[in-house]
Amino acid sequence: MKTSKTVGRITLVLEGRNIGGDLLVTLTGGAAHIGAAALAYRDFGTGRTTASVLSAPGHKEEEIALKGAKTLSKALNKTVLFTAGIHLDDITPEEITEIEKTCMEIIEDSLKNSD
């Protein structure tokens, strides 16, 4: 899985790779890095999706990583490790809002285009 979407001054790139029955996903934009990572898995006994997130100091991608991991894990019924790293110099509050919205759109789009 690989898809991208440009929003304002930044292009977001979502890439996924199957590792056995699991999925490793990266979502980057601007100066690529790992700002946060979330691991989500399905508990087939309860039907719930559980996730945990870690964030590097000073980074704000934890909500994107957490939502991405949970969304994909629930939809695909597999364990998902989702990393997010987005950096744009002199970002405005409006750009942050638009980027966060576009991140969720690109995740949902990847589900529509998955095998």
N, C-alpha and C positions, 0 to 999 in steps of 0.2 A: 504494500500500500504506500503510495506517495501522492500527495496533493499539495497545492500551494494556493495562496490567495493574497492579493495585494490590498492593503488598506492604508490610505494616505501615503506616508513616507516609508512604509515598511512592507516587506513581503514575508508572510508567515509560511513556513514549510512544515508539513506533518509527514513523517515517515514511519512506517511500521514494518517490523520483521518478525516472522514466526520463529519461535525457538521451541522446538518440539510442539506441544499443544498450547504453549503460552505465547504472548505477544509483547514485544518490546517496541515502544513508541517514543519518538522524539518530536517535539514541537519547538521550533526555533524561529527567530526573526531578528533582523539587524545583526548585531555582533553575537553570533551563536555561542552558547555556553550552557552549562547545567546550573540552573538557579534553584530548582526544586525537583524532587522525584516522589512519585506516589506509587504504591503497590496495592492493587485491588484484586480480590478473588471472590468467587461465588462459593457460598456454603450451600451445597446441594441438599443438606439435611433440613435447613431452615428456609432456603430459597432467598436468603439475604446476600447482598453484596457488601463486603467489608473492605475498608481501605485505611492505609496509614500514609502520612506524608512527611518528608524531611525537606527542609529549606536551608540553603546556604545563607550565612549571615549577610544581612543587607539586601536580600533578594525578595521579590514580591510575587513570584510565580506559583506559590503553594496552592492557591485556590484553583488555578487553571490546571495544574497537575492532578489535584485531587478529583476535580469534576471530570477531567478527561479519563483518568483511570477507572473511576466508577461507571461512567457512561459506557465505555467500551467493554468493560468486564461484564456488566449486566446484559448488554445487547448481544455479546458474542459468547457468553457462558464460558469464559476462560480467564486465567490469571493474566493480568496486564501490569507491566511496569511502564509508567508514563513519566518521561522527563520533559521539563519545560525550561527554556532559556531564551528570554526576549529582552533585547536592549536597544533603546533608541535615545540618543543624546537629546537633552532639552525637551523631553516629552511633556506634553500638556495634560491636564486632567481629562480633557475631551478626547485626546488620543488614547489615553489609558482605557477609557470607557469603550471606545470603538474597537480597540485591539482585543479587549476581553470578550466583547460580543462576537467578533470575527473568529476568535479561537474556538468558541462553542459551535459556530457555524461550520468551521472546517472539520471539526470532530464529527458532527452529525453528517456532513457530506461524505466523509470517509466511510461511514456505515452504509450509506446508500450505494456506494460504489464498490463495496467489498464483495468478495466471492462467497 
